[in-house]
Amino acid sequence: MKVIMSGNEATARGAYEGGARFASAYPGTPSTEILENMPQYGDSVYSEWAPNEKVATEAAIGASIAGVRSFCAMKHVGMNVAADPIFTFAYTGVTGGFVMVVADDPGQHSSQNEQDNRNTAKSARLLMLEPADSQESKDFMKKAFALSEKFDMPVLFHVTTRTCHSKGIVELGDREEAAVPDYEPKIKKYVTAPANAKVLRATLEDRIAAAKEFSNNCEFNRVEMHDTKIGVITSGVSYQYAREIFEDGASYLKLGLTFPMPDDLIKDFCSKVDKVYIVEEMDPYIEEHVKMLGIDCIGKDVIPKYDELNTDIVRKAFLGVEPDTYKSDMATVVRPPALCAGCPHRGLFYCLSKRKGIMITGDIGCYTLGMAPPLNAVHTTICMGASISQGHGASIALKDAGKDTKVVSVIGDSTFFHTGVNSLMDAVYNSGSNLSIILDNRITGMTGHQQNPGTGFTLMGKEAPEVDIPALCKSIGVKDENIITVNPNNLEETNAALDKLLAKDEPTVLITRWPCVLKKFSQQDLDEFPTLHKTQCVIDQDKCKNCKMCVKTGCPALISTKDNVVVDYTSCNGCTVCRQVCPFDAIEEVTR
Amino acid sequence: MSEVKNILLVGVGGQGTILASKILTSGLMKAGYDVKMSEIHGMSQRGGSVSTQVRYGDKVYSPIVGKGSADVIVAFEEMEALRWLDHLKIGGTMVINDFRIQPVPVNLGNAEYPEGIIEHLKGICDVHAFKAAEIATELGNPKAMNIVLLGALVKSMGGLDDIDWDAEIEANVKPKFVDLNKKAFHAGYDL
């Protein structure tokens, strides 16, 4: 049967067909939909959201050691979080086939950095597969588990934004069940005390050598001979760009298994063509290897080392031509993303934006957008969980230097569970003085609404215990009187809590609890927040003085022109932040 | 081998470009074409510029539409038409929803929304502009403007009349919105 699937849907399907029985992930663009697509195979594959990528990887490793085919999935920066277990699991090898899906984001469509994790496969010594479209995502993923078992090595399944989020036609196959052996302890294999680990390190080289031999003659690496004046070596979606530009005017070595690299195959291919071009995104991963083999080639001399590749770039780089296009001298205005109308983060950031002399450390999520004008209320974003630990370090450093700048750290509920908890422990244990604000919007928002340990539901739709955030903070050692929960849409309540907590010289926690406006509300949400989406705001144009105070909340439901401000009724959700900041009582809340 | 056709759907996060392209690609696949579609998720969905790229033909390699290669660009918002002009093939058609969404810098008074975009573009390329939101509102729900635009796109592409678009709408939208969306599709097609 043929269906249209995104690369992520196809990867999920491949895991199902390949006999996987266990899957775990933390959501992250562009990888999120892989696990979101697993519950449909729930009769055969158990799947879960983990609090972070390290935990997801370790859970999947546990399943593999127990003898079950398993996988974990993450975005590229999640790989950094999961690096600790995977670098050692490479030594031990697997029992059930194990795949780590890592989705890079060339061009940083939705990420804080751009890192090429093909280097990670090389550095951790993991087998690496790189599919080029949805069909290959399905086929390679299906075969990855047996490949992992064959060489006793974990597989890094390397995908990119463009393979993840492009759709193509996929021919489906059947599931292949893998037998689960009875558990037997293998202490010398899995206890990496130095005496064992040294042996494993040596045998890993033997396993890599066997895989290298295999890579020279395997279905993942393919030669397409056409005109031999140009030979293109490429992998992943870059193959599609090269194929589109050179058509049959070049021959191709399309690599799908890229660690270990097929040296003999590369040498043989290069001997049959006049010139070798390397077409690859981000780092010169293939190019450096080809040059190390003593082969002249052209790659990063003409293709940029960063940003997403496309056909326009490949054409210009190698053929020196650009397409004819229509041109206009009329300028467009940038359209940056913004916090949604009714976003519960707006009220908090509005309150913070009015305070002078504070440093605001931020984190990864929708609330990163609190940085944008007119709020300008997030000053840093480095990585998941960093807001509280950075805030702690800054609060100690500022105090030590005799400065009276107060430090506020903002972090979402899911990000707090990811790695923020450890940071709060640091702040409490070491007597910091930053105010940690946990923006609990009852869901993992930015990645498109995934359940997490605080929401009461699992990936597979089962009810689950909820983390009690105030109780957790208290158990870490934050004093009871230093933990306050507010409705962030209520500016007076939020400001009062900020006044109280910012006056303290010890770790404090403010929890803003209100659901994401885009969330599909649970019955519990409807019971706890009965006014959700029940009202809207309207501006009384007779009372309005067009002072634009409401517009300074940055709400996209307020349409401002020279003449007036009106509320777009299709997008207003009745958060009333604009009504509360209006100095002329010109905004009314009405039933929707 | 038939030439690969390229379509770009551009707009603002939340306007329904993804549903329109889902119906489009599903119909193209059933008609026997190789199809690739590309979209970007994540942060840009929060009110930023978004694009969905669709390519079809006997064999499609790259999932993205390059500069100067789109046979039709469907702009769900007028300034987005201007932003993507350089992707239109010489001789291609720009289908434009006569509809504005003010970006934040304009709302804050830090920039001005360019006036007269549609007239300006008419002087440059083939433009088919209309008020899809008004048509959808008359049919009962302004949110169906994405399917009005899909109907206009199918007409502009030509050669896609044998596809059962009503069946694709039935397969891809919630039952209670099927009638509305069928009407919206035909309203856009018949313009």
Interface residues (C-beta under 8 A of the other chain):
Chain A: K2 I4 T29 P30 T32 E33 H109 S110 D133 T161 R162 H165 S166 K167 G168 I169 V237 Y239 Q240 Y241 R243 E244 N310 T311 D312 R315 E322 P323 D324 T325 Y326 K327 S328 M330 A331 T332 V333 V334 R335 P336 P337 A338 L339 C340 C366 T368 L369 A372 P373 P374 M446 T447 G448 K548 V551 K552 G554 P556 L558 I559 S560 T570
Chain B: V12 G13 T25 S26 M29 D34 V35 K36 M37 S38 E39 I40 H41 G42 M43 S44 Q45 R46 G47 G48 S49 V60 Y61 S62 P63 I64 G66 K67 G68 S69 M79 E80 L82 R83 L85 D86 H87 L88 I90 Q102 P103 V104 P105 V106 N107 L108 G109 N110 A111 E112 Y113 P114 I117 H120 L121 I124 C125 P142 K143
